[in-house]
Amino acid sequence: MNDDKFAKVRLISKPDNMLRTVYTACRTCYSSESPINIFDSESALDKEKMLKLIKRVISSGHYSTIEHIQVSFAISNISRACSHQLVRHRHMSFSQKSQRYVKEKGQFEYIIPESIDSNDELKEKFTEFMGKISDFYLELTQEGIPAEDARYVLPNATATSMVASLNLRELIHLANLRLCTRAQKEIRILVKRMCDELTKEEEWLKDYLVPKCERLGYCDEDKSCGRKTVRM
Ligand SMILES: Cc1cc2nc3c(=O)[nH]c(=O)nc-3n(C[C@H](O)[C@H](O)[C@H](O)COP(=O)(O)OP(=O)(O)OC[C@H]3O[C@@H](n4cnc5c(N)ncnc54)[C@H](O)[C@@H]3O)c2cc1C
């Protein structure tokens, strides 16, 4: 798996007033002021003040305040194995390239996992095998088998693309689980790229878009990478 070629990700949509919206949601819960007045107030222009309140509210588990923020990513060049892991996250929305409606015309694109990519002999065999699968897929479709049935021979390695959207609460949860070294490398790279795209514009989120051990302060996995002390 070549890190540069792998998982192309672009943030295609996010709200303009992200920090101010979260701040308004947080303060609305504890203030006699109306949300409109809070949004228009001087304090909603004071970044330090907003960040302090948001940190306190999030660390106390008051997560509805971060559900108001929805972001969308355009994602391509990930394997079907990886997309299957991503779609397990139930608060995300997906629009994925269909293998029913999009017929492969030649060799389908595929992702080679790093462990195979770094072994010349196995990589060659892997590539050859993908070629054989492609030949059979093309034979099926040329025989009039619809793409939706011919796709049954396509492997987990097949490359896919999608638009994925989620709110900030789910993104933090996704990062906590999938930036952990226990997650497979491909989805780790994908989620890291999603987080990087967002933190380029919203740097304040860097403290939240971290593996779960950073939030917990310890590791709750059986097999720890050693980044944090294992919980006893
Ligand atoms: C390292 C790793 C290994 C994994 N291995 C396997 C595996 O071997 N087999 C396998 O099947 N899966 C596996 N998974 C997937 C895992 O079980 C979850 O399905 C996936 O990580 C989504 O997590 P989630 O349910 O917390 O998150 P989401 O679906 O994103 O939901 C977020 C949160 O919402 C709440 N929630 C959502 N739906 C419900 C509900 N119906 N009821 C109650 N609360 C809900 C929960 O608090 C949940 O944490 C693995 C995941 C990881 C990170």
The ligand as a Gaussian input file, in Angstrom:
#p B3LYP/6-31G(d) Opt

LIG

0 1
 C      -10.096000      -2.541000      16.047000
 C      -11.498000      -2.939000      15.660000
 C      -11.773000      -4.267000      15.432000
 C      -13.079000      -4.660000      15.069000
 N      -13.342000      -5.979000      14.844000
 C      -14.592000      -6.368000      14.519000
 C      -14.924000      -7.731000      14.304000
 O      -14.070000      -8.599000      14.403000
 N      -16.194000      -8.057000      13.948000
 C      -17.181000      -7.114000      13.857000
 O      -18.321000      -7.463000      13.548000
 N      -16.887000      -5.815000      14.044000
 C      -15.648000      -5.418000      14.380000
 N      -15.389000      -4.094000      14.568000
 C      -16.473000      -3.117000      14.377000
 C      -17.086000      -2.691000      15.733000
 O      -17.694000      -3.781000      16.381000
 C      -18.141000      -1.612000      15.503000
 O      -19.208000      -2.130000      14.727000
 C      -17.598000      -0.398000      14.767000
 O      -16.343000      -0.030000      15.281000
 C      -18.573000       0.764000      14.933000
 O      -18.427000       1.225000      16.267000
 P      -19.602000       1.739000      17.161000
 O      -20.719000       0.750000      17.186000
 O      -19.057000       2.170000      18.480000
 O      -19.908000       3.078000      16.424000
 P      -21.151000       3.717000      15.628000
 O      -21.958000       2.745000      14.858000
 O      -20.446000       4.780000      14.880000
 O      -22.022000       4.302000      16.774000
 C      -21.526000       5.319000      17.657000
 C      -22.081000       5.057000      19.040000
 O      -23.520000       5.190000      18.985000
 C      -24.100000       4.277000      19.902000
 N      -24.949000       3.336000      19.162000
 C      -25.059000       3.212000      17.806000
 N      -25.960000       2.275000      17.499000
 C      -26.425000       1.795000      18.660000
 C      -27.358000       0.777000      18.993000
 N      -28.009000       0.070000      18.077000
 N      -27.602000       0.545000      20.291000
 C      -26.961000       1.226000      21.255000
 N      -26.049000       2.187000      21.020000
 C      -25.784000       2.468000      19.727000
 C      -22.936000       3.544000      20.603000
 O      -22.616000       4.256000      21.774000
 C      -21.820000       3.670000      19.610000
 O      -20.523000       3.565000      20.182000
 C      -14.106000      -3.681000      14.929000
 C      -13.805000      -2.340000      15.179000
 C      -12.519000      -1.961000      15.534000
 C      -12.231000      -0.494000      15.777000

